[in-house]
Every structure is written in structure tokens, then in C-alpha cells.
Amino acid sequence: MNQLFARLGLIRAAVPDAAALPAIAQENAMPSLTVRDVFNKVGMLPVLILMYIAFYFLTRYFSEDGVSNFMTMANSMNILRQTSINLVLACGMTFVILTAGIDLSVGSVLAVAAVLGMMASLPEHFPYLALPVFLIAGLLMGMLNGVMVAGFKINPFVVTLGTMTALRGAAYLFADGTTILNRDIPSFEWLGNGDFLGIPWLIWIAAAVVLISWFILRHTVLGLHLYAVGGNPQAARLTGIKVGAVLMFAYSISGLFAGVGGAMSASRLYGANGNWGSGYELDAIAAVVLGGTSLMGGVGTIWGTVIGALIIGVLNNGLTILGLSSFWQYVAKGIVIVLAVMLDKWRQQQATTN
């Protein structure tokens, strides 16, 4: 009876025997940190820092005058500018991968949106409506993917592989196999070549996309539903979550962000063609997985995606400064993608064993 009252808090529990104190202390002690615990807390941030430092010494060693131009404010700003488009695409990809899906079409969506936006910017058309064209085109193509995945229950890999190929062809057709150039785009030239407070607008746009994505995932019911659908869609459906609507949102926002990326790239280079954004989907997927988002869905953060995108950006920039050809850059990025998948597999194994 005393034990029952003690559990209910009605009387003070008996003081344990002195001999049992070490065992009790060991039982209540803070658990030791494992590699997985550390990774969950800091992610790939140490890898980014080590890579940044390594490229500083490499570029310094191989430079003719022994001076490195890598770890400078100008080059750091350049890395952020170069990373901005991939980061925007990766944010959209994060929503999709969190639902255990994939979007292979973001590069092609970017190309179509860029071509249509540049066509609208020509003087004989509607130059001041060009920016909405980028966004609407991206959103509609993302919704197309969402309808086929959520509505027709087609495998996301198959759907987006098909739309990646079809939309790439559409981009070439819209551009008539050429590059659409327009040196006078006052309605959105600032986006790619302007700055605010000394920071390029490309970086501001990427930061805004990151904050919007973080807010949705962290502070909205929709964000919770995205994680739930990725973790277990059947259980999510049984709890009343509209899985189809959640999937529709994920692919739609991925397309919208690809449209934003199209506007960023087209305004940066004053043009667009059917080859725009080729291979961008691989960089975006690599950034998301490197950032800790599981390909199985339900696990990941936007801040991890930011770190992953910066790793890709630092890698590209460092190899360029070292003078390596673009072929070696493809090799390096391919290795990074394979390592990212291996890392994701290791995380899954750790999760099942603990």
C-alpha cells in the first residue's frame, strides 16, 4: 500500500539503499553522445567549414604568388551568389523529398519558365508582365506534377522523369532552338544584376525563399502534415490528413521555386534557351540529401538544405579557382552525390538500430 501511495505522490518514497545508489545514478545519467547524435545536432556544418579551410590552403599552395583569393569577402559573396539559384531549387526539392517523393523536372521547369519569361519581356509583347510569367509558368508545371502524383497515384520518379524530358523539349521548341536575348529588361533586371545594401538581390531572394520555407515547415500545420505524409502516408490518412492535397502543395511549391530560379538565371544573363538549368536537379537533390533530409521522407530541415547547397557551392568555386576543368567538376559533384546517398543510407541504418 505504501508503494501505491508513494507512486501517487501521497507519501514520500522510501530512501533507496546506499548500495543501490551507483546503479540508480548510472541509470539516470546523461547518455553519452554518439556520432549520430552529433550529426543530428550540427549536421554537415563541420564538413562545410573544413572544406572552406581546405580550399583556402589548396588555392594558396597552387597559386603563383602564394596568395589565396578564396577566403576573401568578394569571393565569399561570389559563392553565395552562385549558390543562390541552387538553394532556391533545393528548398522546393526539400518539400518534395520530405513527402518521400522526388522531382527530377526542376531543371526543365526552370528552362521553360526562363524562356517564356524572356519571350514576354520582348518589347513587342508585355515586358512588365514578364516577372509574373516566370512564377505562373513554374507554378503550373509544378501543379502538373502534383496532379499526376497525387491524383493519378503515379510514381513520382516516373512522373518527373517524363515531365523532365517533355518540358526540356518544350523549352527548345518555345525558344525555336536559339537563345532569346533581351538587353533591356527594366522590369526584372535588378533581380539578377542589382544589389541592396551592398548585397546582390540574388542572395536576398534566396534568403527570402529559405525563410518562407522554414516558416512553413516549422510553424504551420501544413509543415507538420508534410512530415507526417513522408513518415507514414497511410497513418497520416487515417488521422484525417488530406495526403493528396499535401502532395499537391509539395510539387506545386517546387515548381514555383523553379520558376523563381528561372527569373533569377534569365535576369542574370539577359537571356534564356532550352538548355537552361540542365543538371540543376542533381545539384538540388545533392544539397537536400547532404543537408540531412532522408530520401525515405519524414526527416529533414531547411537549414540542413542551406548547408548542403553551400557545400556544393564551395566545391564548385574552389575547383574553378584551382583551374580544374568543368569535366573534373562533374566528377567531383558525382562523387558528392554518391556520398550523400551513402550518408542517407547510413542514417537510416542508425535509426533502425537505435
Secondary structure, 3 states (H helix, E strand, C coil): CHHHHHHHCCCCCCCCCHHHHHHHHHHHCCCCCCHHHHHHHHCCHHHHHHHHHHHHHHHHHHCCCCCCCCCCHHHHHHHHHHHHHHHHHHHHHHHHHHCCCCCCCHHHHHHHHHHHHHHHHCCCCCHHHHHHHHHHHHHHHHHHHHHHHHHCCCCHHHHHHHHHHHHHHHHHHHCCCCCEECCCCCCCHHHHHCEECCEEHHHHHHHHHHHHHHHHHHHCHHHHHHHHHHHCHHHHHHCCCCHHHHHHHHHHHHHHHHHHHHHHHHHHHCEECCCCCCCHHHHHHHHHHHCCCCCCCCCCCHHHHHHHHHHHHHHHHHHHHCCCCHHHHHHHHHHHHHHHHHHHHHHHHHHHHC
